[in-house]
Amino acid sequence: MARPAPSRRSRRISTSRRSSADRPTSRAGLAGAAVRWHGTPPTHLGFEALTAAELPHATTTRHCPTTPAAGAPFSVEARTALAIDGAVPAVAFARQVHGAAAVRATGGGSAGEGDVILTTIAGLPVAIVTADCLPVVLYDPGVRALALAHVGWRGTVGGTARAAVEALTALGAAPARMLAAIGPSIGPCCYEVDRAVLDPLRAAVGAVEPWITPRGDGRWLLDLWAVNEAELTRAGVDPGRIANARLCTACRPDLFHSYRKGSRGRLVTLARLPAAG
């Protein structure tokens, strides 16, 4: 499988625009990591930091064709996003339940129930699906170990990001050597919550005031991006090795599916370990 190559239809951008200029954010003005779009209209995007580390990966947009074949639920997305030549191998996936359990994929198809999927097998595509929740990619190029995590507010409370780091560490990876990437997901401009979310989050991670903006009437805007960046850092990942696209799914219905905006579609984040050089 070749990595998506830059072409006339792939464009490099830095996602430094605020998701919504007329709404406050708890970390306003922070630039997003550099990403490259592929296709016109774009069918998928990738992180330049992961591409530089030679990790084939992508997150699909709402323009990616999705007609999964029976028994191979992400085959079309895999072909489009990761430029697989010839036969499409079965993609490994997990049954996501908004928890923190990790499952290890050794072959295509379902790896079981969990919100973290791991592999150490070169060439095996692994995938998660999201529609506002955070897709997090973790990769240690030193030992060729890969994890994808699906992290919503329940997963944040449950420690899914930290669980992904710990699961990779158990496979021999080093947190300080890991690259992390947070893909398109609902941003602090749009993610409005009440105490039903804030109270368990506070119990799990401590003070949440740096990550919230009051909206009145017992509601706040919550920066799940920042919370999970902090959780990854707490787990030992170097903050300088965490790339956040800062692309809000709720702000960009032209590009992404968003549960809060009523979309029934899903974005697929895929990655596969490269063959040993």
N, C-alpha and C positions, 0 to 999 in steps of 0.2 A: 504494500500500500504506500503510495507516495504521499508526501506532505503536500497540502494545497500550495501550488506555486503562484507567485505574484503574476498577474497578467493585466491586460487592459481592463479586465472586469474585476480586479481585486484592488482595493483602495486602502491605504493606510490612513488612519485617523487617530487623533488623541481625543478621547471622550471628555474633554474639559468643560463642555457646555453644561450649565446647571440643568437638571432634569426639568425644572419648571421655574422660570424666572420670577414668577409672582408669588411663589410659596417659599417660606423659610425652610432652611435645612439646618441640622445641628452641626454640620461640617461644611458650610457653604464655601464655595470657591475652590474646593479641592479638585485637582485634575484627575481624570480617569487614566488608567493604563492604556498604552497604545494597542489598538486592535487593528486587524485587517479584515475588511469586508470582501466577500467573494460573490460574484454574480450581479446581474442587473435585471430586476431588483435583487438585492442581496439575499442569497439563500442561506448563508451561514457566515460566521465570523470566527476568528482565532486570535489568540494573544501573541504578540510578538515575542514576549519573554519566553513562552513555552515553545514557540517555533524555533527560537534561537537555541533552545536546549534540545532540539531535534525530536520533540514529542508531537506526533500527529494527533490533532485534536480539533474540535469545532463545537460551536453551539449553533443550532439551526435557528432560523427566523420563521415567521409565519409564511414566508414565500417558499420554503422548502417543500417539495412534493412529498406527500405522505400517503402512500398506499401500501402499508406493510403486508407482507405475505403471511399466510398462516404458519405459525411456528417459528417465524423469524421477524419479530415485531419491529426491529429498527433497520431492516435491510436497506430500504430505500434511502433513509437518512444517512446511513453509513456510506452508501455508494456516492451520494451527492456531496456529503461534507468531507469525506476522507479520501475521495478519489481512488477507490479500490479498483484495481484492474482485474478483469476476468470474473470468476465466481465470487459472490459476496459471502464471506463467512458469517455464521450466525453470531449475532452480537449478544454478549452477556449482559444481563440486567437483573435487578432485584425487585421484589414486590415492596414498594415504598409505603411506610405506615406512619410517618412523622415521628420516628423514634431515633435511637442512637446506636442500634445494633449494626455490626459490620459483617458482611458476608464475603467470602473469597471465591472468585470466579476461576475455574480451571477449564472451562469450555463454554461454548455458546449456549444461549437459552437462559432460563431462570436459574439464578444462583441461590434463591431462597428469599426469605423476608428480611429486609433491612433497609437502611437509608444511607449506608456506606457500602460501596462495592470496591473490592480490592483485587489486584492481580499482579503476578510476577511473570506472567507468560507473554513473551514477545509475540506480537501479531494478533493478539486476541482483543477485539474491540469491546470496551465496556461502556455502558450508557446509563444515564439517569434522565428523568423527565421532570420539568418544572413549568410553572405558570404563575410567577411572582416569587416563589421560594428561591433561595440562593442555590445555584449550582456551583460547587466548589471542587476544583481540581487540585490534587496534591501529587507531586512527582519528585522522587529522589533519583537524580540521574546517576548517582554514585553506585547504587545497588539495583537500579532498574526496577523500582517498585512504584505502583500507581494506585491512587484511590480517587474515587468520585463520591461526593457527598451531596445529598439533598437536604437543605437546611431551611426550614421555616421557623416561625416563632416557637412552636412546640419543640422542634429540634434544637433551637438555640437554648431553650430552657433545659432540655435534656443533655446538652453538651455534645451534639453531633460533630461539630468541627473538631473539638478536642479528641473525641473518640476516633475520628479518622486519622489524626496524627498518631495517636497511641497504637492503633491497629497497624499502621505502616511501620512504626518503630518496632513492633513485635516481629515484623518480617525482616528486620535488619537495617531499616532506613534510619537516618539521623535527622531529627527535626531541624537542626541548624542548616542542613544541606538541602532541605526540601524547598521546592518552588510551589507557591500557592496562587491560584487564580480564582477570582469571584466573578461569575458571568452575569449576564442580564437578569435582573430581578427587581422587585419593587424597592424604590428608593425612599430616602427620608423626606422627600418632597411630597410623597403620596401615601405613605403607610401610616394611616390613622388608626390608633388603638385606644382602648379604655383600660380600666383597672383589671379587667379579667385577663389581660395580657401582661400589664406592667407588674402586678403583684407577684405572680409566679416567676417572672423574669428577675425581679429584684431579689427574690428569695434564692434564686440560682446563682446570680452573678454579682450581687451586691448593688451598690449605688448605680442608678440608671440615669441620673440627672444629666451627665455629659452627653447622653444620646437621645434626649427627648426635647421636644419643643411644644409648649402648651398651646392648645387650640381653643380652650374654653369648654364649658359644659361637660367636664370630666373626660375630655379626650386629649390625646397628645399625638404628635408625629414622632415616630420611632425610627431611628437609624440602625436597622438590622445589619447593614454593611459594617458600620463601625463596631458594633457589639461583636460580630464574628471575627473581624480583624483583631480585636483585643483578645478573643478566645484563642485564635491561632497563635498569637504572640505568647500568650500565657502557657500554651502547650509547647513552646520552644522554637516556633518558626520565626526566622529573622524578619522583622517588619519590612526591611528593604527587599525581601524576596516575595512579598505578597502583592500581586497585581489585581487591582479592582477595576473592572471596566466602567463602573459607575454609570451604567445604562439602565434607566428605569423602565420596566416593562409597562407600568401603568401610564407613563407619559408618552410612550411611543407605540400606540396601537397600529400604526402603519408598518411597524417592523416586528412586533412581538405579540404573542398571546399573553393575556393578563386575566387571571381569575377574577380580580376585583373589577375589571372592566367588562365582565360578562362573557369573555371568550371561553369556548369549550376546548380550544386547541391546546397543545402542549409544545414546549420547546424541548429539544433533545440535545444534551451535552454528551459528546462521545470522545473517547481517547483510546489510544492503544500504545503499548510499549514498542519502541523501535527494536529492530534486530540488533544484536550485539555487533559493535564495529570491529 
